[in-house]
Amino acid sequence: MAKYIGLMSGTSMDGVDAVLCDITPHSCITLAAHSVPYPHDLLLTLNALCIEGPDELNTLAIADRRVAETFADAALGLLAKASLSPHDITAIGSHGQTVRHHPNSDVLSVHFSSAAVRGFTCQIGDPNTIAVLTGIDVIADFRRKDIALGGQGAPLVPAYHNAVFAHPQKYRALVNIGGIANVSLLSPTYLHSPPKGFDTGPGNTLMDKWISLHLNKSFDENGQWAASGEVHEELLTLLIQDPYFSLPPPKSTGREYFNIDWLSNALGQFFPSLAHTGLETPTPHIAPQDIQATLLMLTATTIAQDLKRYFCAQNEYGEPSEVIVCGGGAFNQTLMTRLRDKLTDVDVCDCHVLNIHPQHVEGAAFAWLAYAYMNDIPANVPEVTGASKAAVLGGLYKKG
């Protein structure tokens, strides 16, 4: 067995997860985990970097080092918790912090014509700094090889899901609900079929921002605030009409697209006078908790409809026997209830059934991606990302 650490911070930016795994060609066992929050000033900066603004280059370069320091703190805290030394770890797999994700060249630039713009994804958290501070080799920059091959660079977790969680007989759909939600469908192992997967749209990001604006809370615990409201069906219908939800896979998205401005524009169609006034005050005729309930239903509906549209209805894989949820959304009991309401023909549960904590799955995925790099295992799935071929992902940053 070889021990790897996976470091992950997702679009919710609710902290850095460090996950310790023992990995062999046939297993990936999670041994321990440790989480640390971003310092407040860094968190504010990272949120600012997700949208265009002044002084971006200097801010990005400084944040790149600060994020790396936070990632290193998480890894060292994990080693202390597990009573291990850096010499016990083969390598760290670091996702970094995504601040921009535009794989489809859908940005404007004052310096380039639209024909000259190239798709890109940007994750910060200097792996050189992590390697120096931890004394452990680091594998990082996993997404850009897939982008170079014409892919979306996301989602990358289906390869890990398939390697670790595919069942001998059952079809399984794994749903990761972080800031953005993504799905993976795993066929039974005897079929030797590649997984399918893509980003369905917003997970927690819109709900987190809305409750932050109105109740000054970072998230809606158990979906209690959403449960206190009523779904506004007309608003839900409008939101679901967004073109992203009807795009066929491969597709990926991020908070660059699904953000508070996106919601503001939608609400402005109901109440044009609010389109440029901000969202801190209650929207006329729609109580804030009703909008929260509607945003939760948007997440549940788009996940469920994509599972039915691309996995069940086409009969390419057959109907999944299980829908297994991981990520922060697995702890939102209102959201889990809505998913079960919409997927009545299958079992919907969280990934405790796989003997892994829902919050540790993505960190473990990047430990596995580091293992894949070290063992020359292709880690993207062209059927998922749209890349022209499978490839070994990432680059090695030596500790010394």
C-alpha positions in Angstrom: 0.0 0.0 0.0 1.1 3.6 -0.6 -0.2 6.6 1.3 -1.3 9.7 -0.6 -2.9 13.0 0.6 -5.6 14.7 -1.5 -6.1 18.5 -1.0 -9.4 20.0 -2.2 -11.3 23.3 -2.0 -14.4 23.5 -4.2 -16.5 26.3 -5.6 -18.2 26.9 -2.2 -14.8 27.8 -0.7 -16.0 26.6 2.7 -12.5 25.4 3.6 -9.7 23.2 2.5 -10.1 19.4 2.9 -7.1 17.2 3.4 -7.8 13.5 3.0 -5.3 10.6 3.7 -5.7 7.5 1.6 -4.0 4.1 1.3 -4.1 3.3 -2.4 -3.4 0.0 -4.3 -4.4 -1.0 -7.8 -7.6 -2.4 -6.4 -8.6 -0.2 -3.5 -8.5 3.4 -2.2 -9.2 3.4 1.6 -9.7 6.7 3.4 -7.8 6.7 6.7 -8.2 10.2 8.1 -9.2 13.7 7.1 -8.6 17.3 8.3 -10.2 20.6 7.3 -9.1 24.2 7.7 -10.9 27.4 6.8 -9.5 30.1 4.6 -8.4 33.2 6.5 -11.1 35.8 6.2 -9.1 38.3 4.1 -8.1 35.5 1.7 -11.6 34.3 1.4 -12.8 37.7 0.5 -10.0 38.0 -2.1 -10.8 34.6 -3.6 -14.5 35.6 -4.0 -13.4 38.9 -5.7 -11.1 37.0 -8.1 -14.0 35.0 -9.4 -15.3 38.1 -11.2 -13.4 40.6 -13.3 -12.0 43.5 -11.3 -9.0 45.8 -10.9 -5.4 44.8 -10.0 -6.2 41.2 -10.9 -2.6 40.1 -11.8 -1.0 41.2 -8.5 -3.9 40.0 -6.5 -3.9 36.6 -8.2 -0.2 36.1 -7.7 -0.4 36.9 -4.0 -3.4 34.7 -3.5 -1.7 31.9 -5.3 0.9 31.8 -2.5 -1.6 32.4 0.3 -3.8 29.5 -1.0 -0.8 27.2 -1.1 0.1 28.1 2.5 -3.5 27.2 3.6 -3.3 23.9 1.6 0.0 23.1 3.3 -1.4 23.9 6.7 -4.2 21.4 6.0 -1.8 18.7 4.9 0.5 19.2 8.0 -2.5 19.2 10.3 -3.6 15.9 8.8 -0.2 14.4 9.3 -0.2 15.4 13.0 -3.7 14.0 13.4 -2.7 10.7 11.8 0.7 10.6 13.7 2.6 10.4 10.4 5.7 12.2 9.0 6.2 13.6 5.5 8.4 10.5 4.7 5.3 8.3 5.1 3.5 10.0 2.2 4.2 9.1 -1.5 2.8 12.3 -2.8 0.1 15.0 -2.4 -2.5 15.5 -5.0 -3.6 19.2 -5.0 -6.6 20.4 -6.8 -6.0 24.1 -6.0 -8.7 26.7 -5.8 -10.6 27.4 -9.0 -11.1 31.1 -9.6 -12.1 31.0 -13.3 -13.4 28.2 -15.5 -14.1 29.1 -19.2 -13.4 26.0 -21.3 -15.7 27.2 -24.1 -13.9 30.5 -24.9 -16.9 32.3 -23.7 -15.1 35.4 -22.4 -14.3 38.9 -23.8 -10.9 40.4 -23.8 -9.8 44.0 -24.6 -6.5 42.5 -26.0 -7.8 39.6 -28.2 -10.5 39.3 -30.8 -13.2 36.8 -30.2 -11.5 34.5 -32.7 -8.3 34.7 -30.8 -9.7 33.8 -27.4 -8.9 30.3 -26.1 -10.8 28.3 -23.5 -9.1 28.0 -20.2 -9.4 27.0 -16.5 -7.5 28.6 -13.7 -6.7 26.9 -10.3 -4.4 28.7 -7.9 -2.4 27.4 -4.9 1.3 27.2 -5.9 2.3 23.6 -5.8 6.0 24.6 -5.4 5.1 26.3 -2.1 3.1 23.3 -0.9 6.0 21.0 -1.6 8.5 23.2 0.2 6.3 23.7 3.3 5.3 20.1 3.6 8.4 18.3 2.5 6.3 16.1 0.2 6.2 15.8 -3.6 3.1 17.4 -5.0 1.1 16.5 -8.1 -1.0 19.4 -9.3 -2.5 21.2 -12.4 -4.8 18.3 -13.3 -7.3 20.1 -15.5 -5.3 21.9 -18.2 -4.1 18.8 -20.0 -7.7 17.9 -20.7 -8.4 21.5 -21.8 -5.4 21.2 -24.2 -6.9 18.0 -25.6 -10.1 19.9 -26.4 -12.0 18.8 -23.3 -13.9 20.7 -20.6 -11.3 20.0 -17.9 -14.2 18.9 -15.8 -15.6 16.9 -14.1 -12.5 14.8 -13.3 -14.0 12.7 -10.5 -15.8 10.1 -12.7 -12.6 8.2 -13.3 -12.0 8.0 -9.6 -15.6 7.1 -8.9 -15.4 4.3 -11.5 -12.2 2.9 -10.2 -13.2 2.9 -6.6 -17.0 2.7 -6.4 -18.2 0.8 -9.4 -20.3 -2.2 -8.2 -20.0 -5.8 -9.6 -23.7 -6.0 -10.6 -25.4 -2.6 -9.9 -25.7 0.6 -11.9 -24.8 3.5 -9.7 -25.2 7.2 -10.1 -22.9 9.3 -7.9 -24.0 12.9 -7.4 -21.6 15.4 -5.9 -23.3 18.5 -4.6 -20.8 21.2 -3.8 -21.1 24.7 -5.0 -21.8 23.2 -8.4 -23.4 19.8 -8.8 -22.0 17.0 -11.0 -23.1 13.5 -11.7 -21.3 10.3 -12.6 -23.0 7.1 -13.9 -21.1 3.9 -13.2 -22.0 0.7 -15.0 -21.4 -2.7 -13.4 -17.7 -3.7 -13.5 -18.3 -6.7 -15.6 -19.3 -4.5 -18.5 -15.9 -2.7 -18.5 -17.7 0.5 -19.7 -16.3 4.0 -19.1 -18.3 6.2 -16.8 -20.5 9.1 -18.0 -20.7 12.4 -16.2 -21.0 16.2 -16.3 -22.0 19.3 -14.3 -25.7 19.6 -13.9 -25.6 23.2 -12.8 -25.8 25.0 -9.4 -25.5 22.9 -6.3 -25.2 25.0 -3.1 -23.7 28.2 -4.5 -26.9 30.2 -5.1 -28.4 29.0 -1.9 -25.3 29.9 0.1 -25.1 33.4 -1.5 -28.8 34.1 -0.9 -28.8 33.2 2.8 -25.6 35.1 3.2 -27.3 38.2 1.9 -30.4 37.9 4.0 -29.5 36.1 7.2 -25.7 36.6 7.2 -25.1 32.9 7.4 -22.6 31.0 5.2 -25.1 28.1 4.4 -28.6 26.9 5.1 -28.1 24.2 7.7 -30.2 21.2 6.8 -32.1 23.4 4.4 -34.2 24.7 7.3 -34.7 28.2 5.8 -35.6 26.7 2.5 -38.1 24.4 4.2 -39.8 27.4 5.8 -40.6 28.8 2.4 -42.8 27.9 -0.6 -41.4 27.1 -4.1 -42.4 29.9 -6.5 -43.3 27.8 -9.5 -43.2 30.6 -12.0 -39.7 31.7 -11.0 -38.5 28.0 -11.0 -39.9 27.6 -14.5 -38.0 30.7 -15.6 -34.7 29.6 -14.0 -34.9 26.1 -15.6 -35.3 27.8 -19.0 -31.6 28.8 -18.9 -29.8 27.4 -21.9 -27.2 25.5 -19.9 -29.8 23.1 -18.6 -30.7 21.9 -22.1 -27.1 21.6 -23.3 -26.1 18.0 -24.0 -22.9 16.7 -22.3 -20.0 17.0 -22.3 -20.5 20.2 -20.3 -19.1 21.9 -17.2 -19.9 25.2 -15.5 -19.0 27.2 -12.4 -19.8 30.2 -10.3 -18.6 32.4 -13.2 -21.9 31.6 -14.7 -24.3 30.6 -11.9 -23.9 33.5 -9.5 -25.9 36.3 -7.8 -25.9 38.4 -11.0 -27.5 35.4 -12.8 -30.2 35.3 -10.2 -30.6 39.1 -10.2 -31.1 39.1 -13.9 -33.8 36.4 -13.5 -35.6 38.3 -10.7 -35.3 41.5 -12.8 -37.6 39.8 -15.4 -40.3 39.6 -12.7 -39.5 43.0 -11.3 -37.6 45.2 -13.8 -37.2 48.0 -11.2 -35.0 45.6 -9.1 -32.6 44.7 -11.9 -30.0 47.2 -10.9 -30.7 47.8 -7.2 -29.1 44.7 -5.7 -30.8 41.9 -3.8 -30.3 42.7 -0.1 -33.9 43.8 0.3 -36.8 41.4 0.0 -38.2 41.0 -3.5 -41.8 42.3 -3.9 -44.3 39.5 -3.7 -41.7 36.8 -3.2 -40.5 36.4 0.3 -36.7 35.7 0.7 -37.4 32.2 2.1 -39.5 31.4 -0.9 -36.7 32.3 -3.2 -34.4 30.0 -1.1 -37.0 27.2 -1.4 -37.0 27.8 -5.2 -33.2 27.7 -5.4 -33.2 24.4 -3.5 -35.8 23.0 -5.8 -33.8 24.2 -8.9 -30.8 22.1 -7.7 -33.0 19.0 -7.0 -34.9 19.4 -10.3 -31.9 19.8 -12.6 -30.1 16.9 -11.0 -33.1 14.6 -11.2 -34.0 15.6 -14.8 -30.5 15.0 -16.0 -30.3 11.6 -14.3 -33.6 10.7 -16.1 -32.7 12.3 -19.4 -29.2 11.0 -20.0 -29.0 7.9 -17.8 -32.4 6.3 -17.4 -34.5 7.3 -20.4 -31.9 6.5 -23.1 -31.4 3.0 -21.7 -27.7 3.2 -22.6 -26.8 2.0 -19.1 -30.3 1.1 -17.8 -31.8 2.7 -14.8 -29.4 3.1 -11.9 -30.0 0.9 -8.9 -28.7 3.5 -6.5 -28.2 7.3 -6.5 -25.5 8.1 -4.0 -24.9 11.7 -2.9 -21.7 13.2 -1.6 -20.4 16.7 -1.0 -22.0 19.3 1.3 -25.4 18.9 -0.2 -25.6 15.4 1.3 -26.1 17.1 4.7 -29.0 19.2 3.5 -31.9 17.0 4.5 -34.5 19.2 2.7 -32.5 18.8 -0.5 -32.2 15.1 0.0 -35.9 14.8 0.5 -36.6 16.8 -2.7 -34.3 14.5 -4.6 -36.0 11.4 -3.2 -39.4 12.9 -4.2 -38.2 13.3 -7.8 -36.4 9.9 -8.0 -39.0 7.6 -6.5 -38.0 4.5 -8.5 -34.4 4.3 -7.1 -32.7 4.4 -3.7 -31.3 7.8 -2.9 -28.7 7.8 0.0 -25.5 9.5 0.9 -22.1 7.9 0.5 -21.8 6.7 4.1 -23.1 3.5 2.4 -19.7 3.4 0.6 -17.9 3.7 3.9 -16.7 7.2 3.2 -17.8 10.5 4.6 -19.6 12.7 2.1 -17.2 15.6 2.7 -14.1 13.5 2.0 -14.9 12.1 -1.4 -13.4 14.9 -3.5 -10.3 15.1 -1.4 -9.9 11.3 -1.8 -10.4 11.8 -5.6 -7.3 14.0 -5.8 -5.3 11.6 -3.7 -6.3 9.0 -6.3 -5.4 11.3 -9.2 -1.9 11.7 -7.7 -1.7 8.0 -7.5 -2.8 7.8 -11.2 -0.1 10.2 -12.2 2.6 8.3 -10.3 1.5 5.1 -12.0 0.9 6.4 -15.6 -2.8 5.8 -15.4 -5.0 8.0 -17.7 -7.3 10.0 -15.4 -9.6 11.9 -17.7 -12.5 10.2 -19.4 -13.0 11.5 -23.0 -16.7 10.5 -22.9 -17.1 12.8 -19.9 -15.0 15.8 -20.8 -15.0 15.7 -24.6 -11.2 15.5 -24.8 -9.7 13.9 -27.9 -8.0 11.2 -26.0 -7.4 9.8 -22.5 -4.2 11.2 -20.8 -2.2 11.1 -17.6 -3.1 14.4 -15.9 -1.1 16.7 -13.7 2.5 17.7 -13.2 5.1 16.7 -10.6 6.6 19.4 -8.2 9.4 17.9 -6.3 9.9 18.7 -2.6 13.6 19.5 -3.2 
